[in-house]
Amino acid sequence: MSEALFEPGPVEVAPGAVHVPGWLQPDAQGQLVELCRRWSRGPGGMLRHRTPRGGEMSVRMTSLGWFWRPYAYSRSLPGGGAVRAFPRILGELAHDGVAAAYGAPPPEEAPEYDVALVNFYDADARMGMHQDREEQADAPVVSLSLGDACVFRFGNTETRTRPYTDVVLRSGDLFVFGGPSRMAYHGVPRTMPGTAPPDLGLEGRLNITIRASGLS
Ligand SMILES: O=C(O)CCC(=O)C(=O)O
């Protein structure tokens, strides 16, 4: 597969929604994959959540900082144990990611990121169009992709349907959506199995979305 000599800079997909291709260097991607492995073995494990309508999500997920299930956060796991603490490195990556996407915000406006969802997609997994609406803060959502590429569908704030833009997210890409796009519907209609960087040692796709819950 041919590769671009230089990664393009940030691309605005919609107002407040910015794609930064190749933001994470290969060694940083490798470190995050190792951390995701550790987090996935921790309290809570990787769950396929059931939706209130009885369906089962095809993505496996673990939560950090706050436990997420469709469609609420809680401080403890369903069995009553503590949720793994929000890792400081993800807070740093979130702030750096927002700065990379938008330009550095003034320090007093820096949101407090305190929750992350780690999503694992095998070759058949996908995620339907949805809004990230369980947070009470309006800070931008920061999304990091690792492993297989995927089609990421970024839509509008009104409906799950068109207009939307399909963006290919590859390993190391950053996607930030806030401001007028914070409540945009988005989803992953498919991944592209076998496209992960060979040296990453990951079969499938990991996505980490970092958010400010606004909860206390
Ligand atoms: O996997 C992705 O890129 C999107 C994940 C997502 O939409 C979510 O966690 O809410």
The ligand as an SDF file (V2000), in Angstrom:
LIG
                    3D

 10  9  0  0  0  0  0  0  0  0999 V2000
  -15.1040    4.2110   17.0300 O   0  0  0  0  0  0  0  0  0  0  0  0
  -15.2600    5.3880   16.7360 C   0  0  0  0  0  0  0  0  0  0  0  0
  -14.4860    5.9900   15.9960 O   0  0  0  0  0  0  0  0  0  0  0  0
  -16.4660    6.1280   17.2640 C   0  0  0  0  0  0  0  0  0  0  0  0
  -16.8110    5.7590   18.6800 C   0  0  0  0  0  0  0  0  0  0  0  0
  -18.0140    6.4590   19.1670 C   0  0  0  0  0  0  0  0  0  0  0  0
  -18.7740    7.0120   18.4070 O   0  0  0  0  0  0  0  0  0  0  0  0
  -18.3340    6.4770   20.5800 C   0  0  0  0  0  0  0  0  0  0  0  0
  -17.6100    5.8890   21.4050 O   0  0  0  0  0  0  0  0  0  0  0  0
  -19.3530    7.1050   20.9340 O   0  0  0  0  0  0  0  0  0  0  0  0
  1  2  2  0
  2  3  1  0
  2  4  1  0
  4  5  1  0
  5  6  1  0
  6  7  2  0
  6  8  1  0
  8  9  2  0
  8 10  1  0
M  END
$$$$
